Amino acid sequence: MNIVLFGPPGSGKGTQAARLKERFSLRHVSTGDLLREAVAAQSDLGRKVEGIMASGELVSDDIVLELIKEAAEATKNDAASEGWMLDGFPRTIAQAEGLTALLDAEGDKIDAVVVLEVDRDAVIERLSARRSCPECKAVYSLLVSPPATEGVCDKCRGTLVHREDDRPETIANRLDVYERQTHPILEHLEGRVAIHRIDGTAPVDEVSRAIEAALT
Ligand code: AMP
């Protein structure tokens, strides 16, 4: 099964991806994670996209489509998985079209789009309280799931960070970018692929159950 996890920043895509990955044996591809790894490594790509990401704007379609192609190539022969799950991609109509072209060429397709619906105020509250582990990608909420020791990842003991782009001045811009450039993809996909809309404001376990129910 191939799925696209869709929703505004802070809607819980990363949290749900970690669960769905296990539940359905899927390869998880997050363009945000791939780009953050490039920034952390200070590669040519990382230096190019660092400022754009910090401002909450989107990295160019060409760069992101290239990353997706590389990820698809690298995991092509991964026999352990039964499909893939895209998280944070596509984010523009051009990316959606690029993805369709890539899949058509491989004789592959998207089976379902899962949309996590969370309103603007809830996103702002969540992202302001989000702390992330750059090492193992675990995410915490200072409001509902704080780490046992302040600033330290429970899972790998890494140092938690408040992502640069999770700061209040950038969150509003990310939401505007989502509304303007990303949300219209749903209309573009409507009628071509199954779209499941899930209430992303429910507790994490409930959201997982609703997604599983929609996909099975
Ligand atoms: P995320 O972790 O998915 O919220 O992504 C963090 C940032 O990485 C975004 O605000 C963008 O600057 C960049 N980014 C991630 N995925 C994409 C994408 N598909 N297209 C363009 N930029 C992206």
Boltz pocket constraint, residues with backbone or C-beta under 6 A from the ligand:
constraints:
  - pocket:
      binder: B
      contacts: [[A, 9], [A, 31], [A, 32], [A, 33], [A, 35], [A, 52], [A, 53], [A, 54], [A, 56], [A, 57], [A, 58], [A, 59], [A, 60], [A, 64], [A, 87], [A, 88], [A, 89], [A, 90], [A, 91], [A, 92], [A, 95], [A, 165], [A, 174]]
      max_distance: 6.0
